[in-house]
């Protein structure tokens, strides 16, 4: 009976340790997944930059010229939000590099976001990245352009555009495309219904980029639009308080919690086993 009790207590300890590990894993999953996705985004963006760096000046100018010509064609479309198969095929050819599916990168210093931008808004893209809405202007700048970049909020696996609701008018964000840096100053933040698209249409006299996501958080019945107009890169320094990128507390907690959790489990198992040995020794003495 004593041996049987000892085995049962060992099993209980193991089961408790397993449940503790599962609980810790579930607790840390969002942070770990977001950290992995952020690392992946950085790698993808760096690969894009490397490929651009290997292109000739003429090749880059040819790609940009094609993209600007494409944007000019958008101004004359009768139905701005619908695209034929031929138009979609033309779209996916624009800003397309041989070894990268990225069309540009977006950086938002005020909320510590830096992400690659992909063509289109398929579920596959939006689960781990941000996409460019097909019927809007390509993000290459110029009067008569209005590009819209969209990303999810509240995904367990990635932060993406979760924090853009913290942006305010006067913030700046950047688009990096083919080695060029385009700076935008936030001048309008609006919440609209999904079918209300007037705020995304092109103004022939403006150079806009809008960041779009769902709102309210977790409900997603409306759309949050954060619009910026193009300014000179040098002007951006007036709006940036600091260029330092803070380390997110969640990552610090993650680094500390993993080894601490493992240490706690080891200690619990050690003291539990020690207790069982003492109990067994007492029984043997009796």
Number of C-alpha atoms within 10 A of each C-alpha: 6 11 9 9 12 16 13 12 15 16 12 12 16 13 12 15 17 13 12 16 15 12 12 15 13 11 11 16 15 16 19 19 16 19 18 14 19 20 12 16 19 16 13 18 23 14 15 23 19 12 15 18 13 9 13 10 11 9 11 18 13 12 17 18 13 15 22 20 11 17 25 17 11 19 16 9 11 8 9 13 13 11 14 8 8 8 14 14 11 11 21 15 14 17 22 17 16 6 9 15 16 20 24 26 25 22 17 18 19 19 18 14 18 20 24 24 26 25 23 19 18 13 10 8 15 19 16 21 24 27 26 24 19 20 22 21 30 27 28 25 26 17 15 18 26 28 24 24 25 24 23 22 22 17 17 13 17 23 22 25 24 19 15 21 18 8 16 14 13 16 18 26 25 21 24 20 23 23 14 11 16 18 23 27 22 22 15 15 16 11 16 16 13 12 8 11 11 8 14 21 19 20 14 13 10 15 22 27 31 23 23 25 26 25 21 14 14 10 9 16 12 17 19 22 25 23 23 25 19 20 14 12 12 8 13 17 12 9 11 14 9 10 9 8 11 9 9 9 9 13 14 10 12 16 12 11 14 13 11 12 14 14 12 13 16 13 12 15 17 12 11 15 16 12 12 17 13 12 13 16 11 10 10 9 6 6
